[in-house]
Amino acid sequence: MTAPRRAFVLGGGIAGIVAAFGLRDRGFSVTLLESRRWLGGRAFSSPDPATGWVLDNGPHVMLGCYRSMRALLRRLGSEHAFEQDTKLRLAARDARGRHAQLRLSRLPVPLAMPPALLRLPLSWAGRLRALRGMVATLGRTPPEWSLADWFRRRGQHGEPDAWLWRPLCRAIMNVEPELASARDFLATLRIAFSGSAADAAFWLPKRPWGEIVGEPALRTLLADGVDVRCGARVVRCQVTDARVTLLEVADGEPIAVGERDVVVAALPWFAARDLWPALGAAAQLQASPIVSAYFETARGAPHLPVDGPVVSLVDGDPFHFVLRTPGADVRRFALLSGGNRVFDGMTVDAIADLARSQVERHYPGWAGGRAATVRIRKEQLATFVAAPGVAVRLAPDRPAAGLTNLWCCGDWTATGLPATLEGAARSAELVVRGVGG
Ligand SMILES: Cc1cc2nc3c(=O)[nH]c(=O)nc-3n(C[C@H](O)[C@H](O)[C@H](O)COP(=O)(O)OP(=O)(O)OC[C@H]3O[C@@H](n4cnc5c(N)ncnc54)[C@H](O)[C@@H]3O)c2cc1C
């Protein structure tokens, strides 16, 4: 009897976990090598020493249309850890205190969107332009256009930009429309918004991400017979005759890769390009940060008005969203900023001050900010930037870097999606299909 083929999965984020399960299901003997002490990658949580709170590295929200992620959550027994909305609810608030709810009915999104627009505080001309913009999302868009170009050419500047498109762009692309590829943004909108109301609805985690993915993934992978090695950073790989033949792990024994074995790099782009410079332009991507400010208002102090679980701060600067964990104490909420470089080099105290000032601006009359406890989480390399005209993304369903036994997956590979949990999970499914033949 021949021994099973071996698969070495590098990286234990969402892509690595999905790849490890998938290859194990296909009969491979799987070893997962993760540099950190835990699994989950960019969706993780850790205890905050000052307060004892368990905080995510930043709030992560899913959509109903995240099918590959939902398959992973089912396998981990974590689907119940989400409040699963059946239709999109997004609140918005500007610095003049105007607020609104974009609330879709249960009709398919294309039918539900026009009446929902009536709820936004736009002029009639603004609503009409926004409607025209929605129709224009179906049209063709040159790859070199930024989303801001698309706004200009499709008459979406001003009110539609501020109340509708910019919040969606920040949520989906994690950069401002000036830096985002219009084509990638519109493709994602079509996936989320062309189907049922439930596809476009938020799935909001009720538990920290470590409990949703990292911890159950470790348990379940081990139970399935995967050899999981945390604290194992791959620092070098040897290539012979267009094949990876050896993996070197920091402070560990080198691992020989046999002739029938495969290596799946489920690493972020910057780690993959360090190991395999031959990945070239496909891994030369820019990164965009996410900064989160977790608040708890003092006991007895007025709590922040509850507009909904996700509130877009219209013209918000430097923070863009307020998020609440379903079922959490009303005194708790988080501010989130995506793609804003203003925090670079700033101390956490200075960031907390900015966060307090901004909540006071968008919630005039709310006096709870100064006495609130605020904890900051900063992720400099949160997502890659899906910029206009970006180099062709790497295909996860075939071998990479000119090597016959190396496959790459991760949110940055060619999934048709921006940097998302779903993109990461989907890319790994593509690798598994490719490797499994
Ligand atoms: C704060 C924040 C908020 C976000 N919010 C959302 C959201 O609301 N919705 C959404 O869909 N997406 C969100 N994202 C994006 C989402 O988290 C990512 O797209 C996804 O987690 C990427 O998964 P991945 O497996 O491709 O990569 P990663 O999660 O980066 O996994 C790669 C793994 O490889 C490991 N590694 C690196 N180098 C080595 C090495 N040399 N050897 C071994 N292991 C190595 C890393 O430690 C890591 O665990 C957010 C990201 C951040 C940071």
The ligand as a Gaussian input file, in Angstrom:
#p B3LYP/6-31G(d) Opt

LIG

0 1
 C       -8.931000      44.616000      11.719000
 C       -9.463000      43.888000      10.502000
 C      -10.814000      43.949000      10.214000
 C      -11.316000      43.260000       9.118000
 N      -12.656000      43.291000       8.880000
 C      -13.168000      42.467000       7.947000
 C      -14.579000      42.360000       7.802000
 O      -15.354000      43.017000       8.506000
 N      -15.058000      41.480000       6.856000
 C      -14.229000      40.735000       6.066000
 O      -14.718000      39.950000       5.263000
 N      -12.889000      40.842000       6.169000
 C      -12.343000      41.678000       7.094000
 N      -10.970000      41.765000       7.233000
 C      -10.108000      41.028000       6.282000
 C       -9.940000      39.561000       6.698000
 O       -9.541000      39.458000       8.052000
 C       -8.879000      38.929000       5.830000
 O       -9.217000      39.106000       4.465000
 C       -8.703000      37.423000       6.073000
 O       -8.669000      37.122000       7.443000
 C       -7.424000      36.951000       5.380000
 O       -7.224000      35.576000       5.640000
 P       -5.994000      34.804000       4.983000
 O       -6.046000      33.406000       5.477000
 O       -5.965000      35.066000       3.526000
 O       -4.669000      35.533000       5.547000
 P       -4.172000      35.689000       7.052000
 O       -5.315000      35.802000       7.972000
 O       -3.189000      36.817000       7.029000
 O       -3.426000      34.324000       7.391000
 C       -2.077000      34.097000       7.056000
 C       -1.399000      33.372000       8.209000
 O       -0.057000      33.094000       7.824000
 C        0.755000      33.231000       8.973000
 N        2.149000      33.423000       8.506000
 C        2.702000      34.537000       7.968000
 N        3.989000      34.291000       7.624000
 C        4.231000      33.000000       7.937000
 C        5.392000      32.157000       7.784000
 N        6.519000      32.613000       7.254000
 N        5.297000      30.874000       8.212000
 C        4.144000      30.375000       8.759000
 N        3.032000      31.155000       8.919000
 C        3.071000      32.440000       8.493000
 C        0.162000      34.432000       9.684000
 O        0.552000      34.459000      11.050000
 C       -1.323000      34.204000       9.476000
 O       -1.880000      33.464000      10.537000
 C      -10.435000      42.511000       8.283000
 C       -9.067000      42.473000       8.569000
 C       -8.572000      43.140000       9.670000
 C       -7.113000      43.058000       9.984000

